[in-house]
Amino acid sequence: MTLAKYELVVASAEDIGESDRIWFPKWLRRYAMSFRKGLTDELPVNRDAALQFSRSLLKSGAPAWQRWQAVRAVEYYRDLILQR
């Protein structure tokens, strides 16, 4: 799943807010980079990966609401794109 395709899905999503439409692709890009994977590869999404990502955001000083939004972006990718 490319990031561009994810951005299209998010941009037209009616079940998330405007802020999420803007930030979800940014968070997913950062999540993808945490795995050193290209943005055209399917990203691994599991509990451990999400925790690792959230902890890396905590370590970098991201407030709780940003970490929550970032994890929601990954969940959105998992649910709507990977359909898992």
C-alpha distance (Angstrom), angle and dihedral (degrees) to the residues before:
residue distance angle dihedral
M1 . . .
T2 3.72 . .
L3 3.74 121.5 .
A4 3.81 89.1 -122.6
K5 3.81 90.4 60.2
Y6 3.81 91.1 47.5
E7 3.81 89.2 50.7
L8 3.81 90.2 53.9
V9 3.78 92.1 51.3
V10 3.79 92.3 46.9
A11 3.81 93.8 45.3
S12 3.79 91.6 56.9
A13 3.81 96.8 38.7
E14 3.77 114.2 121.4
D15 3.79 95.5 -172.2
I16 3.81 96.4 69.4
G17 3.78 132.7 59.4
E18 3.78 128.9 -105.1
S19 3.80 93.0 -102.8
D20 3.80 90.3 53.2
R21 3.81 90.9 49.6
I22 3.80 88.1 56.6
W23 3.80 99.3 41.0
F24 3.81 105.0 34.5
P25 3.83 93.5 75.1
K26 3.81 90.6 46.7
W27 3.79 91.5 51.6
L28 3.79 92.6 46.2
R29 3.81 90.1 50.8
R30 3.80 89.3 53.2
Y31 3.80 90.4 46.4
A32 3.81 90.1 51.6
M33 3.79 91.4 50.4
S34 3.80 90.3 52.5
F35 3.81 86.8 66.1
R36 3.80 93.9 43.9
K37 3.78 88.6 -127.2
G38 3.73 127.3 141.3
L39 3.77 115.8 -105.0
T40 3.79 90.9 -116.0
D41 3.81 93.7 63.3
E42 3.78 124.9 89.6
L43 3.77 107.1 -101.6
P44 3.79 121.9 -129.9
V45 3.78 109.7 -114.8
N46 3.77 118.2 -173.7
R47 3.78 138.6 124.6
D48 3.80 95.2 -89.9
A49 3.80 93.9 48.8
A50 3.81 92.1 48.7
L51 3.82 91.4 48.8
Q52 3.79 91.7 48.1
F53 3.80 90.3 50.5
S54 3.80 92.7 47.4
R55 3.80 91.5 48.3
S56 3.79 91.0 50.6
L57 3.81 88.7 53.7
L58 3.80 90.4 49.0
K59 3.79 90.2 50.5
S60 3.80 90.1 52.0
G61 3.82 90.3 52.9
A62 3.81 100.9 -103.9
P63 3.81 111.7 159.2
A64 3.79 120.4 -117.6
W65 3.82 94.9 -101.9
Q66 3.81 91.2 56.0
R67 3.79 92.4 48.2
W68 3.81 88.9 50.0
Q69 3.81 91.7 50.2
A70 3.82 90.7 47.7
V71 3.80 92.9 52.1
R72 3.82 90.2 46.4
A73 3.82 88.4 54.3
V74 3.80 89.8 54.6
E75 3.81 90.9 46.4
Y76 3.81 89.7 50.8
Y77 3.80 89.4 53.4
R78 3.80 90.5 48.5
D79 3.79 95.6 47.1
L80 3.80 102.6 40.3
I81 3.77 104.1 26.3
L82 3.80 105.0 30.6
Q83 3.82 91.0 28.6
R84 3.78 93.1 -145.0
